[in-house]
Amino acid sequence: MGVNRRKFLKIAGLSTFLGLGGKTAFELLAPGKLEAALPIMAGKRWAMVIDMRRMNEETIAKCQEACHREHNIPDLGDPKVEIKWIWAEEFEHAFPDQENEYIPEKVKHKNVMLLCNHCSNPPCCRVCPTGATWQREDGIVMMDWHRCIGCRFCMAGCPYGSRSFNWGDPRKAPKDLNPDFPTNREFPTRSKGVVEKCTFCDERLAKGQLPACVEAADKMGKDLVIFGDLADPESNVRQALSKHYAIRRKPELGTSPNVYYII
Amino acid sequence: MYDGGKIIVGLIVCLAFFMSPFIYDAGKAAKAPDPELTPKAKEAKECVMDTSYMKTSHMHLLDKWRNTVVRDGERYHKNTGNGKVYYKSLQVTCLDCHSNKSKFCDQCHDYMGIDPYCWDCHIEPEEKK
């Protein structure tokens, strides 16, 4: 996408030197020309709005299954070593800061679909010593598994428990629980000693597709889970947020999460 | 020289031990690799870059790809020769044509004694035996 400072200076210096100045430099520096002609979902601040009023255990499980099959996440059969990109948690555990003692029972014990919040101010990125996790220009908190050294600082930094560590090789997951693993031969698995989490399906956005969980949710009901660009006032997510009251997980920590829940 | 006989015998034994791999393999040159193209790869005629570049520098291209794809979100590659656009992916694009990994990739890598760790994560194509 962008051109870093070093590259910019190199190109600018070279083009000035050659006396080509204006047009050539402009052409060389125009980023993503190739990408611009292709069907790519582009945004400035990706966000998700989950309508918890209409979600239940079954719909959450379907979204989770779609995600985990898409990204070759095995069922390891042991909660101590589990890998999760999407998971379910009771409302009172997902939102411990909602200090109303007398919320309706059915809300209190309702399961909430949780995933990485792709915070605008992500603590995980600040603590990563190798730059293996960072925030992209479109707001996605991305992971580079080539660079992760498995120090797990990010797991300590994330206040939402969105990150999982591969204690073993995922390809050695029990065969009886994962008969058709790897489920998506177009996506890699991870290796032992690497941290992983949801990436808002950046590889699907690059092909102009919606994230796998959103696609799965769309099959179960309209606008159950919606995905869009918060920076665009006309976007579906902004429309939904202006129509309904929505909450976010632990906003008081200042991480500015980008996953919203309509309660 | 005290114990000269023992020292000389010892030296010969040591030398023979260290030379043993060379003596064992003497006269048996390892077969030079001859990467095989699948019918699909043959039909395509040209790879994502020209063949001579791919032969010498595919590792640099793949390294560049993995950095630009993951870190910069640049997922498409344009062949500077014929202008065709490719989706940058070892698993999806490269191995779609070169689906015979053992005959195309491994042969040379084994010959050169290198063991790239790409396959720890990237899934190999299923090959017919």
Interface residues (C-beta under 8 A of the other chain):
Chain A: M1 G2 G32 L34 E35 L38 I40 N72 W134 R136 E137 D138 M142 D144 W145 H146 P182 R185 E186 F187 P188 T189 R190 S191 D202 E203 A206
Chain B: R66 V70 R71 D72 G73 E74 R75 Y76 K78 V85 S89 Q91 V92 Y117 D120 C121 H122 I123 P125
